[in-house]
Amino acid sequence: MASDRPAGPARPQLPRGWRRLLARLPIALYRAGLGPLFGGRLLLLHHVGRNSGLDRRVVLEVVAYDRERGSRPLASGFGPQSAWYQNLRRTPTTTVQVGRRRHRVTAHFLSADEGGEVMARYTPRHPRTARRLCAFMGFDVDGSMASYRDAGRHIPFVRLDSSPGRG
């Protein structure tokens, strides 16, 4: 599947061992009914395995929230080969949980330019997190908005738009 994204640095390796357990801890917290601890910053994404057809879950950071449109952009920090990203490509209509509320959503995959703009809007709100995320993903940013916008052009972004009805 071709992409309009320019080639970027190699993506970090998926966590293994205790790091994987730590990364998946928020899923267990959601299952225990503690999703409200994350406020609106993290969401639980339900997605269908593209090969298995099984229900899968991952907790992801919400880059921004547009209340008027009911949309939430997400970044795939491990690149376009992330399982959740590939699964949404196959089945873009799904459910998310934010706090205790479930929402039906449809995934829309953003262009490189749209991703750059999302990153440019994210950076002033969360400068330390933006710097750390870019370093983690192998992007050399100099602190200028142009460097963050360029990094965002290389990061696959998905916008989840609310669908009619409840999840």
C-alpha positions in Angstrom: 0.0 0.0 0.0 1.6 3.3 -1.1 1.9 6.2 1.2 2.2 10.0 0.6 4.5 10.3 3.5 8.2 11.0 3.0 10.6 8.5 4.3 11.6 9.2 7.9 14.0 7.6 10.5 13.7 4.0 11.4 11.0 3.5 14.0 11.7 2.3 17.5 11.3 -1.4 18.3 8.0 -2.5 19.9 8.4 -3.0 23.6 9.1 -6.5 24.9 9.2 -8.2 28.3 8.5 -5.9 31.3 8.3 -2.8 29.0 5.5 -4.4 27.1 3.6 -5.3 30.4 4.1 -1.7 31.5 2.8 -0.3 28.1 -0.3 -2.5 28.3 -1.1 -1.6 31.9 -3.5 1.1 30.9 -5.7 -1.5 29.1 -6.0 -3.4 32.5 -6.9 -0.1 34.2 -9.6 0.5 31.6 -10.9 -3.0 32.1 -11.0 -2.4 35.9 -13.3 0.7 35.3 -10.5 3.2 36.0 -10.5 4.8 32.5 -11.6 8.2 34.1 -8.1 8.4 35.6 -6.8 9.3 32.2 -9.3 12.1 31.6 -9.5 12.8 27.9 -5.8 12.5 27.2 -5.9 8.7 26.6 -8.5 6.5 25.0 -9.1 2.8 24.7 -9.3 1.9 21.0 -11.1 -1.3 20.1 -10.0 -2.7 16.7 -10.6 -5.9 14.8 -7.6 -8.0 14.0 -7.1 -8.0 10.2 -6.0 -11.6 10.1 -7.7 -13.1 13.2 -10.9 -11.2 13.2 -10.6 -11.0 17.0 -11.4 -7.9 19.1 -8.1 -6.1 20.0 -7.5 -3.2 22.3 -4.8 -0.5 22.7 -4.6 2.6 24.8 -3.4 5.6 22.8 -2.8 9.3 23.5 -5.3 11.7 22.0 -3.3 14.4 20.3 -6.2 16.9 20.3 -10.0 16.9 20.7 -12.4 18.9 18.5 -15.6 18.9 20.5 -17.6 20.5 17.7 -16.7 17.8 15.2 -16.3 15.0 17.7 -12.9 14.2 16.3 -9.6 13.0 17.9 -6.3 12.6 16.0 -3.9 9.9 17.1 -0.3 9.3 16.1 1.2 6.0 15.3 4.6 6.4 17.0 5.7 3.0 15.9 4.9 3.8 12.3 2.4 2.6 9.7 3.2 -1.1 10.5 1.6 -0.8 14.0 -1.1 -3.5 14.3 -3.8 -1.1 15.4 -3.0 1.2 12.5 -3.1 -1.6 10.0 -6.3 -3.0 11.5 -8.0 0.4 11.2 -7.0 0.5 7.5 -8.9 -2.8 7.1 -11.9 -1.9 9.3 -12.1 1.9 9.9 -15.4 1.9 11.8 -15.0 0.9 15.4 -15.5 1.9 19.0 -13.4 3.9 21.5 -13.7 4.4 25.2 -12.8 7.7 26.8 -13.2 7.6 30.5 -16.4 5.5 31.0 -18.1 6.6 27.8 -18.0 4.6 24.6 -18.2 6.3 21.2 -18.6 4.9 17.6 -15.9 6.3 15.4 -14.7 6.1 11.9 -10.9 6.4 11.1 -9.6 8.8 8.5 -6.0 8.6 7.6 -4.3 12.0 7.3 -1.9 13.1 4.6 1.7 14.1 5.4 0.8 17.8 5.3 -2.2 17.3 7.6 0.1 15.3 10.0 2.6 18.2 10.0 -0.2 20.6 10.9 -1.5 18.3 13.7 2.1 18.2 15.1 2.5 21.9 14.8 -0.7 22.5 16.9 0.3 19.8 19.4 3.8 21.1 20.2 2.9 24.5 21.9 0.3 22.7 24.1 2.7 19.9 25.2 6.3 21.1 24.4 8.2 18.6 26.6 6.1 15.6 25.5 6.5 16.7 21.8 10.3 16.9 22.2 10.5 13.5 24.0 8.2 11.8 21.5 10.2 13.1 18.5 13.4 11.9 20.2 11.9 8.5 20.9 10.8 8.2 17.3 14.2 9.2 16.0 13.4 12.7 14.7 16.0 15.4 15.2 14.0 18.5 16.1 15.8 21.8 16.9 12.8 23.4 18.8 11.5 25.3 15.9 7.9 24.9 14.7 9.3 24.0 11.2 11.2 21.1 12.6 8.2 19.8 14.5 6.0 20.3 11.4 8.5 18.3 9.4 8.6 15.5 12.0 4.8 15.4 11.9 4.9 14.9 8.1 6.7 11.6 8.8 4.4 10.4 11.5 1.3 8.5 10.4 -1.8 10.2 11.9 -5.3 8.9 12.1 -8.3 11.1 12.9 -11.2 9.4 14.6 -14.5 11.0 13.9 -17.6 10.3 16.0 -20.3 8.3 14.2 -24.0 8.6 14.9 -25.2 6.3 17.8 -23.5 5.1 20.9 -20.8 2.4 21.0 
